Amino acid sequence: MHHRPSWTWRSIMESMKVLLEGCVKRINSGANTRVWGDRWIPKAPYYLRSPAPSSHPQTMKVCDLIDTENNRWKVDLITHLFQENEANLILSIPLHNSDRIDTWYWAHSKNGKFSVKSAYHTILQSTSLFGDFNVVGNTSSGTSKVWKKLWNLAMPTRISHFAWRLLTDSLPTPYNLLRRHLQSDANCPLCHSTDISDTHIFFHCPLAQQVWYISGISELVYQFQQPSMSLWFRDLLEDSPNDIAEFSFTLCNGIWYGRNKYIFENQPFTPVSIVSLAGITLKSFQSAAFWPERPTHSLSDLELLRHPPRGTHIYFDGAVSIERNCAGIGVYIQDGQGGFIKGLSKNIPSITNPEMAEKLALREALLIAISEGLTNASFIGDSIAAITAARDQTSPEPDTDPISIDIWTIQKQLKTRSFFGVHEMKILLLMNLLGLLNFLM
């Protein structure tokens, strides 16, 4: 190849490794197959390890190892020339009483024909092709379970595909681009660090650290720290619940997308928005897919949100920390196309009642809607008490708590409004608000 080949040609040449791994000569006459130059022994490396003796030329053909009169191998010659394991493999090859030339066949399929599927499995099973590629990709009983768990996670297909690319080190990260001579900048564009490894991108970059810190699962995630992302995700998939793995992959996808938006479109990298969008992405997918493994909790007679109505969506949520004697609330607003409009998160001291935290979050969402002029909006949350307070058509009783009265009064100022309940999940609707508390305090 030229000293600066295109990406296409580089990819083609890389695929040659797979073909060399799987293409084997089928011995008929043995006249057109070199003993030491061609791959012709099934289950053996590319070429024979035994060196050619000085008494036998490098151009020696396989037919020279065959007793053509009796149609059998020359056992004495073979055991003399080759190592014991190679000699046994050669002697196990059946011979055909034929003068036909030797032909190529694909060793990794039953019919001897090449297929992309069999090539894919060849790559996963091979340590010689791509080094650490098979860290999670081989077919041993332990690691095959890792792959099965990945493909069964309840997350969008695009994130599953992203996770697969991350696990197989096939993302165009700065390091991968640099080693292929496609990028000269060896610094992180966000923090200008000289570390351009995948672990820096997703864990050690200060902005990535903020994402994990806000998410509230940083302690769970960082305990699996490994020198490479593939090893890290292997441990994560093996030892953590599905919802943590799903949220982690979705956050990594958000970090990757946020970096690219910053690099190519000069868009700000906002950790809070990344965490919020990750929660909403998972929740929307799982609600639409009716994932059977997800535990459901009755929301009484409230309308469950399966397909969000058109228009502005205002998500709200609240959580409390007994140890810190405070609550955290969050609000996330999307337009009709799913684009981000505005978000808010803050902590409120001395509130340790979860129901009150949810109501405070809804009240904040209503106030933001009015201040932003969003007179036609759907409010979406997972609190029975908060949504009931908003839906109540009658005037509040005198002994009603002040926050519920505020909710009832404020929502009357909106021209058109609707309130929806959604099933609760371990990873909260928008973000782990306890994680936000840690971040804000």
Protein Blocks (a to p, Z undefined) as FASTA:
>chain_A
ZZbdcfklmmmmmmmmmmmmmpccddfklmmccfklccfbghiafbdfbdcdfkbcfklc
fklmpcfknopadfklmmmmpcfklmmmmmmpccdddfbdcddddfkbfkopacfklmmm
mmmmpmklnommmmmmmcbfklmmmmmmmmmpccdfklmmmmmmmmnopaccfklmmmno
pafblcdfklopablcfklmmmmpmklmmmmmmnopmmmmmmmgcfbfklmmmmmmmmgc
fklmmmmmmmmmmmmmmmmmmmmnopacdfklmmmmmmmmmmmmmmmnopaklccddehj
accdfbdcedjdddddddddfklopaddddddddfkopafbdcddddehiabfklmmmmm
mmmmmmmmmmnopabccdddfbfklmmmmmpmbdcdfklcfklmmmmmmmmmpmbdcddd
ddddfbdfkbcfklmmmmmZZ
